[in-house]
């Protein structure tokens, strides 16, 4: 078994923090559903502004709110407005990630979705692995 990217929210901005909270990250439920991030799923968070890297679990926020709120100890790692990357992981064999086709949302300044991307891993005719990164643009793919 190997670890692969399962889904990603790229360049989402932190909209708030709640230090005195149980811990976690609260993310707009619509964003999570579009890429397949589940409630209480563990994710990695990479702060593009400070370089901080943490892991925590996801709480669904209000759908349509565009929220990204760091809670508990995670609130100390990011400031409001910081651009972060949130990635979930899957464990399996390469054939699993070939079938999964991980989804990525790319965000603009106001946490609006500016692009939708799919990572496609495939086997070339000689059996070696390769991949394509396909932009789907603003068209919303079916939620997983």
C-alpha beads as a LAMMPS data file, in Angstrom:
LAMMPS data file: protein, C-alpha beads

144 atoms
143 bonds

1 atom types
1 bond types

-500.0 500.0 xlo xhi
-500.0 500.0 ylo yhi
-500.0 500.0 zlo zhi

Masses

1 110.0

Atoms # bond

1 1 1 0.000 0.000 0.000
2 1 1 1.152 3.477 -0.849
3 1 1 -0.099 6.970 0.045
4 1 1 -1.569 9.129 -2.740
5 1 1 -3.283 12.512 -2.993
6 1 1 -7.019 11.911 -2.733
7 1 1 -8.290 15.471 -3.201
8 1 1 -6.991 19.023 -2.931
9 1 1 -8.177 22.565 -2.232
10 1 1 -5.434 24.768 -3.701
11 1 1 -4.989 28.400 -2.686
12 1 1 -8.028 28.686 -0.432
13 1 1 -7.753 31.656 1.940
14 1 1 -8.186 31.414 5.697
15 1 1 -11.363 33.281 6.664
16 1 1 -11.045 32.964 10.435
17 1 1 -9.669 31.175 13.442
18 1 1 -11.073 29.970 16.750
19 1 1 -8.290 29.227 19.214
20 1 1 -10.596 28.138 22.049
21 1 1 -12.200 25.304 20.150
22 1 1 -11.891 21.531 20.173
23 1 1 -9.576 21.520 17.171
24 1 1 -9.861 20.945 13.418
25 1 1 -10.489 22.958 10.259
26 1 1 -13.970 24.068 9.190
27 1 1 -14.407 24.196 5.398
28 1 1 -17.407 25.118 3.245
29 1 1 -19.255 21.813 2.765
30 1 1 -19.779 22.511 -0.949
31 1 1 -16.012 22.659 -1.543
32 1 1 -15.483 19.390 0.319
33 1 1 -18.263 17.596 -1.540
34 1 1 -16.991 18.728 -4.938
35 1 1 -13.603 17.063 -4.400
36 1 1 -14.669 14.198 -2.121
37 1 1 -13.343 15.286 1.301
38 1 1 -15.491 13.671 3.981
39 1 1 -16.456 14.950 7.459
40 1 1 -13.811 14.078 10.086
41 1 1 -11.343 13.040 7.376
42 1 1 -7.733 13.890 8.211
43 1 1 -6.065 16.368 5.877
44 1 1 -2.666 17.976 5.490
45 1 1 -2.566 21.779 5.492
46 1 1 0.330 23.693 3.936
47 1 1 0.491 27.446 4.530
48 1 1 1.939 29.103 1.413
49 1 1 2.627 32.313 3.351
50 1 1 4.588 30.921 6.335
51 1 1 5.567 27.411 5.257
52 1 1 3.777 25.903 8.267
53 1 1 2.578 22.329 7.764
54 1 1 -0.008 20.680 9.974
55 1 1 -2.547 17.884 9.885
56 1 1 -6.009 17.911 11.387
57 1 1 -9.516 16.694 10.666
58 1 1 -12.295 18.357 8.668
59 1 1 -15.572 19.759 9.927
60 1 1 -18.118 20.787 7.318
61 1 1 -18.994 24.485 7.441
62 1 1 -22.077 26.137 6.047
63 1 1 -22.527 25.287 2.373
64 1 1 -21.965 28.331 0.171
65 1 1 -20.199 30.328 2.894
66 1 1 -16.699 29.990 1.336
67 1 1 -15.375 29.543 4.872
68 1 1 -11.993 28.128 5.841
69 1 1 -11.574 28.413 9.604
70 1 1 -8.659 27.021 11.602
71 1 1 -9.701 25.813 15.055
72 1 1 -7.839 24.944 18.261
73 1 1 -4.063 24.591 18.014
74 1 1 -4.276 24.841 14.217
75 1 1 -5.420 28.467 14.656
76 1 1 -1.866 29.353 15.726
77 1 1 -0.441 28.286 12.337
78 1 1 -2.354 30.616 10.011
79 1 1 -3.535 34.204 9.866
80 1 1 -6.776 35.357 8.298
81 1 1 -6.101 35.884 4.590
82 1 1 -3.252 33.355 4.399
83 1 1 -3.319 31.225 1.269
84 1 1 -3.196 27.517 2.086
85 1 1 -3.332 24.145 0.378
86 1 1 -5.481 21.401 1.899
87 1 1 -4.871 17.837 0.708
88 1 1 -6.488 14.572 1.662
89 1 1 -4.759 11.228 1.226
90 1 1 -5.779 7.761 0.166
91 1 1 -3.915 4.528 0.742
92 1 1 -3.896 1.837 -1.876
93 1 1 -2.230 0.567 -4.976
94 1 1 -1.522 2.594 -8.100
95 1 1 -4.571 1.029 -9.771
96 1 1 -6.711 2.663 -7.053
97 1 1 -5.424 6.173 -7.845
98 1 1 -5.850 5.460 -11.573
99 1 1 -9.524 4.741 -10.892
100 1 1 -9.938 7.639 -8.420
101 1 1 -8.838 10.532 -10.664
102 1 1 -8.287 12.955 -7.742
103 1 1 -10.109 16.293 -7.995
104 1 1 -8.667 19.737 -7.197
105 1 1 -10.375 23.090 -6.706
106 1 1 -8.239 26.201 -7.320
107 1 1 -9.318 29.393 -5.547
108 1 1 -9.262 33.140 -6.217
109 1 1 -8.893 35.940 -3.671
110 1 1 -12.456 35.739 -2.323
111 1 1 -12.450 31.924 -2.113
112 1 1 -14.336 31.701 -5.366
113 1 1 -13.452 28.660 -7.442
114 1 1 -11.388 29.797 -10.438
115 1 1 -10.527 26.346 -11.815
116 1 1 -11.349 22.683 -11.394
117 1 1 -8.597 20.182 -12.109
118 1 1 -8.432 16.397 -12.367
119 1 1 -5.232 14.399 -11.859
120 1 1 -5.309 11.391 -14.186
121 1 1 -2.703 8.695 -13.695
122 1 1 -2.550 6.106 -16.464
123 1 1 -0.404 3.363 -17.913
124 1 1 1.355 3.925 -21.217
125 1 1 1.349 1.103 -23.787
126 1 1 4.682 -0.150 -22.384
127 1 1 3.109 -0.409 -18.894
128 1 1 4.984 2.542 -17.367
129 1 1 3.063 5.202 -15.470
130 1 1 2.323 8.716 -16.640
131 1 1 -0.201 11.405 -15.774
132 1 1 -2.241 14.283 -17.158
133 1 1 -3.446 17.338 -15.284
134 1 1 -6.700 18.402 -16.891
135 1 1 -8.406 21.734 -16.283
136 1 1 -12.171 21.545 -16.276
137 1 1 -12.553 25.322 -15.952
138 1 1 -15.622 26.739 -14.226
139 1 1 -17.907 23.876 -15.260
140 1 1 -18.856 21.987 -12.112
141 1 1 -18.215 18.253 -12.371
142 1 1 -20.582 15.858 -10.685
143 1 1 -19.828 15.578 -6.995
144 1 1 -18.297 12.221 -6.040

Bonds

1 1 1 2
2 1 2 3
3 1 3 4
4 1 4 5
5 1 5 6
6 1 6 7
7 1 7 8
8 1 8 9
9 1 9 10
10 1 10 11
11 1 11 12
12 1 12 13
13 1 13 14
14 1 14 15
15 1 15 16
16 1 16 17
17 1 17 18
18 1 18 19
19 1 19 20
20 1 20 21
21 1 21 22
22 1 22 23
23 1 23 24
24 1 24 25
25 1 25 26
26 1 26 27
27 1 27 28
28 1 28 29
29 1 29 30
30 1 30 31
31 1 31 32
32 1 32 33
33 1 33 34
34 1 34 35
35 1 35 36
36 1 36 37
37 1 37 38
38 1 38 39
39 1 39 40
40 1 40 41
41 1 41 42
42 1 42 43
43 1 43 44
44 1 44 45
45 1 45 46
46 1 46 47
47 1 47 48
48 1 48 49
49 1 49 50
50 1 50 51
51 1 51 52
52 1 52 53
53 1 53 54
54 1 54 55
55 1 55 56
56 1 56 57
57 1 57 58
58 1 58 59
59 1 59 60
60 1 60 61
61 1 61 62
62 1 62 63
63 1 63 64
64 1 64 65
65 1 65 66
66 1 66 67
67 1 67 68
68 1 68 69
69 1 69 70
70 1 70 71
71 1 71 72
72 1 72 73
73 1 73 74
74 1 74 75
75 1 75 76
76 1 76 77
77 1 77 78
78 1 78 79
79 1 79 80
80 1 80 81
81 1 81 82
82 1 82 83
83 1 83 84
84 1 84 85
85 1 85 86
86 1 86 87
87 1 87 88
88 1 88 89
89 1 89 90
90 1 90 91
91 1 91 92
92 1 92 93
93 1 93 94
94 1 94 95
95 1 95 96
96 1 96 97
97 1 97 98
98 1 98 99
99 1 99 100
100 1 100 101
101 1 101 102
102 1 102 103
103 1 103 104
104 1 104 105
105 1 105 106
106 1 106 107
107 1 107 108
108 1 108 109
109 1 109 110
110 1 110 111
111 1 111 112
112 1 112 113
113 1 113 114
114 1 114 115
115 1 115 116
116 1 116 117
117 1 117 118
118 1 118 119
119 1 119 120
120 1 120 121
121 1 121 122
122 1 122 123
123 1 123 124
124 1 124 125
125 1 125 126
126 1 126 127
127 1 127 128
128 1 128 129
129 1 129 130
130 1 130 131
131 1 131 132
132 1 132 133
133 1 133 134
134 1 134 135
135 1 135 136
136 1 136 137
137 1 137 138
138 1 138 139
139 1 139 140
140 1 140 141
141 1 141 142
142 1 142 143
143 1 143 144
